Amino acid sequence: MTDDESERTPDNEPSRDPADDHDPRPETDEPIPDPAADDAADDHQFSVGQDFGEPEGFDLDPPELSVDPSEVDPVDSRAVADLLDERQLGAGDVDSEELVDVGLNYLRINRYEQATETLERAARFADEESIEQEAWVNKGAAHAELEEYDEAIGAHQEALRIDDRSEHAASAETNLASALWEAGRSEQALEHAERAVEIDARFPQAWFNRGFFLLERGLANEALDAFDNAIRLGFRNPEVIEEKARALEETGEDERAEELAAEARELREEAEEEFVRDRQRA
């Protein structure tokens, strides 16, 4: 016998004390019950005469929803996930446009996982293609923030499948280009950046992306034109100025490049100070 076996006691055979070996039967003239007769009786006499009836049926399906989705806190991700269940609700029961707004609010407060879940539901429930497309575009943006580039690419491609010339198509192409770049597919990235500019020539982010990808391919002069277009359309931030400075340096305009690099640093410092003030006011 091993040490383990010496410590084990079968559950249905408790140890006995020697003092328990006396006859436990009371000294009496009353007849002692016959065990054989007990065996003939019902094994569970306590239940004789009691009617438990047939067991009630049960249902594995979830109960019907009884909460109005419009009354749910829009930043409660669990409520959104629980209530807006495709098994329970149809497209007519959900305001998909408001659900897109919820997803955008998640994006603004950097809750990207909740944004992807909410925006996918908005896309599934949408009964208008424009709302569905907007949901897919923003879902792709949320995946990109999570560095889930394959998922981002898939979301933007789904948006373009719906309509590749709509008001949201330029955003989809621009974001798709960025995701493809991050995934190491640089040639395809430039192709989609070009498409974004063709769809909407007044979309500054599209021009910035185009300039960035052109510069990465050594086409500095063409990149400068793209950056200038982005700036003229109001897209003036430290990233654009820095990339333009890099392009100027590539073309030999070092003095102008240094001026823009200094301007980019000032803009970045101002943005950081504004961020600190916003946090203090919050």
Secondary structure, 3 states (H helix, E strand, C coil): CCHHHHHCCCCCCCCCCHHHHCCCCCCCCCCCCCHHHHHHCCCCHHHCCCCCCCCCCCCCCCCCCCCCHHHCCCCCHHHHHHHCCCCCCCHHHCCHHHHHHHHHHHHHCCCHHHHHHHHHHHHHHCCCHHHHHHHHHHHHHHHHHCCCHHHHHHHHHHHHHHCCCCCCHHHHHHHHHHHHHHCCCHHHHHHHHHHHHHHCCCCHHHHHHHHHHHHHCCCHHHHHHHHHHHHHCCCCCHHHHHHHHHHHHHCCCHHHHHHHHHHHHHHHHHHHHHHHHHHHHC
